[in-house]
Amino acid sequence: MTPIERYVNTVNMSDVRDRLVQCARDLFLETGYNGFSMRKVAACAGVSATAIYRHFSDREDLLVEVVMRGYRVFTAQLKNASRGQSPLEHLEQLALSYVEFALSERSYYEFMFMTTGELTGLRHIPEDGRRETQQALKIVEDALASCIREHSVRATDATSAALELWAFCHGLISLYFTCKIDATESQFRKTYAAMLHDYVSRI
């Protein structure tokens, strides 16, 4: 095989792997764990039922990769959040990035945060992968720690405050995704931003 042929083959393998991950994510959300199978994922991605095993050993291995892909996108979005003019503004921008991820990557969001870990494979992530999934919370914790040092919040425990903020954001998004908040996406963004600003001012 020539260098060019090896390169093309590598690109094609990567493209197939990406399609398999996307199909697995969407099929899981559509059919649930009991209706999910490697054969269905392979058919969705346009590969043979045996070819999928060149990329993933079993469905748990595939679902773990879906979770990891989602967390990488999520963490990257948080890292790109505006620093703002102060630690408190940065914290608010992080929470706004959270809703942007939920709305722009809804399939990943629902898979990661609205499906139990036992079903998605999150419980089976190896230790190095688990540390990677915790980076997002660490970013929020660090932002809150900066706020605490500057006495711009009343909270004294960055970890607890980060979890409470995460729960607040997730609660609003979950209510919107499950149609408990009757609003267009534009209206929800405004409602979320206003409620978030009020919440952050009282942390």
C-alpha positions in Angstrom: 0.0 0.0 0.0 1.4 3.4 -1.0 1.6 6.3 1.5 -1.3 8.0 -0.3 -3.4 4.8 -0.1 -2.6 4.5 3.6 -3.7 8.1 4.2 -7.0 7.7 2.3 -7.6 4.4 4.2 -7.0 6.2 7.6 -9.3 9.1 6.7 -12.0 6.7 5.6 -11.7 4.6 8.8 -12.0 7.8 10.8 -15.1 8.9 8.9 -16.7 5.5 9.4 -16.0 5.7 13.1 -17.5 9.2 13.3 -20.7 8.0 11.5 -21.0 5.0 13.9 -20.8 7.2 16.9 -23.4 9.6 15.6 -25.7 6.8 14.6 -25.3 5.1 18.0 -26.2 8.3 19.8 -29.3 9.0 17.7 -30.5 5.4 17.6 -30.1 5.0 21.4 -32.2 8.1 22.0 -34.8 6.9 19.5 -35.1 3.2 20.5 -33.7 3.1 24.1 -31.2 0.5 25.3 -33.4 -2.5 24.7 -34.0 -1.6 21.0 -30.4 -0.7 20.5 -28.1 -3.1 18.6 -24.7 -3.1 16.8 -26.5 -4.4 13.7 -28.8 -1.4 13.6 -26.0 1.1 14.1 -24.0 -0.6 11.3 -27.0 -0.3 9.0 -27.5 3.3 9.9 -23.8 4.1 9.2 -23.8 2.2 5.9 -21.3 -0.5 6.9 -21.7 -4.3 7.3 -22.7 -5.9 10.5 -19.2 -7.3 10.9 -17.3 -4.1 9.9 -18.5 -2.3 13.0 -16.4 -4.6 15.2 -13.3 -3.3 13.6 -14.0 -0.1 15.5 -15.8 -1.2 18.7 -15.6 -4.5 20.5 -19.3 -4.4 21.7 -22.2 -2.0 22.3 -20.9 -0.9 25.7 -17.6 0.1 24.1 -19.5 2.1 21.5 -21.7 3.8 24.0 -18.7 4.8 26.1 -17.2 6.5 23.0 -20.5 8.4 22.5 -20.3 9.7 26.0 -16.6 10.6 25.7 -17.2 12.5 22.4 -20.0 14.4 24.0 -17.9 15.4 26.9 -15.1 16.6 24.7 -17.4 18.8 22.7 -18.9 20.1 26.0 -15.6 20.8 27.7 -14.2 22.6 24.6 -17.3 24.8 24.6 -16.8 25.7 28.3 -13.1 26.4 27.7 -14.0 28.9 24.9 -16.4 30.8 27.1 -15.7 34.5 27.4 -13.6 35.5 30.4 -15.7 38.6 31.0 -14.5 41.6 33.0 -14.5 39.7 36.3 -14.6 36.2 37.8 -18.3 36.6 38.3 -18.9 37.5 34.7 -16.8 34.5 33.6 -18.9 32.3 35.8 -22.1 33.6 34.1 -20.6 33.1 30.7 -19.8 29.5 31.6 -23.4 28.9 32.5 -24.5 30.5 29.2 -22.1 28.2 27.3 -23.9 25.3 29.1 -27.2 26.2 27.5 -25.6 26.8 24.2 -24.2 23.3 24.2 -27.6 21.9 25.2 -29.4 23.7 22.4 -26.8 23.3 19.6 -25.8 19.7 20.6 -29.2 18.5 21.9 -28.6 14.8 21.0 -25.3 14.7 23.0 -26.9 16.6 25.8 -29.8 14.3 26.2 -27.5 11.3 25.9 -25.1 12.6 28.5 -27.4 14.2 31.0 -30.9 12.9 30.5 -30.2 9.2 30.3 -29.0 7.0 33.2 -25.4 6.1 33.3 -26.1 2.4 33.6 -27.7 2.5 30.2 -25.4 4.8 28.3 -22.2 3.2 29.5 -21.0 6.1 31.6 -20.6 3.7 34.6 -18.1 1.6 32.6 -15.7 4.4 31.6 -12.1 3.6 32.6 -10.5 5.8 35.2 -8.5 8.0 32.7 -11.7 8.6 30.7 -13.7 9.3 33.9 -11.1 12.0 34.8 -11.7 13.5 31.3 -15.5 13.7 31.9 -14.9 15.6 35.2 -13.0 18.4 33.5 -16.2 20.3 32.8 -17.1 20.5 36.4 -13.5 21.4 37.3 -13.8 24.4 35.0 -16.9 25.7 36.8 -15.3 24.9 40.2 -12.2 26.9 39.3 -14.3 29.9 38.2 -16.2 29.7 41.5 -13.0 29.5 43.5 -11.9 32.7 41.8 -15.2 34.3 42.8 -14.8 33.2 46.4 -11.2 34.6 46.6 -12.5 37.9 45.4 -15.5 37.8 47.8 -17.9 38.3 44.9 -20.2 35.4 46.0 -21.5 34.4 49.4 -20.6 30.7 48.8 -17.5 29.3 50.6 -17.3 25.8 49.0 -16.5 25.9 45.3 -17.4 22.3 44.7 -20.8 22.5 46.3 -21.6 25.8 44.6 -20.6 24.4 41.3 -22.9 21.4 41.7 -25.8 23.7 42.7 -25.2 25.9 39.7 -25.1 22.9 37.4 -28.3 21.6 38.9 -30.0 25.0 38.4 -28.9 25.1 34.7 -29.8 21.5 34.1 -33.2 21.9 35.7 -34.2 24.7 33.4 -33.0 23.0 30.3 -34.7 19.7 31.3 -38.0 21.5 31.8 -37.6 23.1 28.4 -36.7 19.9 26.6 -39.6 18.0 28.2 -42.0 20.8 27.2 -42.7 21.9 30.8 -41.7 25.5 29.7 -43.8 26.7 26.8 -41.5 28.9 24.8 -39.7 29.2 21.5 -36.0 28.6 21.6 -35.4 32.4 21.4 -37.8 33.0 24.3 -36.2 30.3 26.4 -32.7 31.7 25.8 -33.9 35.1 27.2 -35.7 33.4 30.1 -32.7 31.3 30.9 -30.3 34.3 30.7 -32.5 36.4 33.0 -33.0 33.7 35.6 -29.3 32.8 35.5 -28.2 36.4 36.1 -30.5 36.6 39.1 -29.3 33.2 40.4 -25.6 34.1 40.0 -26.1 37.4 41.9 -27.4 35.3 44.9 -24.7 32.5 45.0 
